[in-house]
Each structure stands twice: as structure tokens, then as C-alpha cells.
Amino acid sequence: VQLQASGGGLVQAGGSLRLSCAASGGTLSNYLIVWFRQAPGKEREFVAAIRRSGIGTDYAESVEGRFAISRDNAKNTVFLQMNNLIPEDTAIYFCAASGATYMYVGLIPDFWGQGTQVTVSS
């Protein structure tokens, strides 16, 4: 399956962005979808995950309450709504797909999309 992330951009602190992860060549509903991000000079980190059914979600503590992950399986797309953005959210955001049932520490996705840049100015 090929993943295409989009929706990044430049936004002021306190603003919002919605990222999309669209799939082709496969059915997204067959996968756990995970968003990661990587800031300059830092390691890639987990942001949010959503299970195949869309009912179970997981978030990093740093984004809990500000970000919301959702999926529209009919459109083969997963979304990451990011509200109340802060400069520390600046990073390249990647979506990834895994055949795992749920998110766990150390999970290595089966498929990766290219990243989309999010820049939050203070």
C-alpha cells in the first residue's frame, strides 16, 4: 500500500492544521495507522495511532487533548486534526501503516508515507 501525507504548512502558535494520509494500492481499513514526527536534530517520535475499526486511539502525552486522529475508511484516508499548535510541534509528520492490531512501544510499521512539513511560529 502507498501512503500520501498532506496538509502541512506554516501556522502561528495557537493555530490549527489538519493532516491527511491517503492510501492507494490497498485498503486502509486493514491497517493500524500511525502518525510519527521528526523534528530537526531529534529522533522520530510517536504522535498518534488509530485502530482498524477507528474506535481505539492512542496519543503521545505531548499532544493529548490537542490532537485528534480519525479515519474515513470509505475514503481510504486517515486524518490528524492538530489544534492549539505550539512551536514544539514543528516537525516533519509521517503516516505509516501496520498490520498490528494495536499500537505498542517499538512497533515498526510495514509501510511509510513521505512526510509533510509542519512549522509553528511563535
Salt bridges, closest charged atoms under 4 A:
GLU45 OE2 - ARG37 NE 2.60
ASP89 OD1 - ARG37 NH1 2.90
ASP89 OD2 - ARG66 NH1 2.72
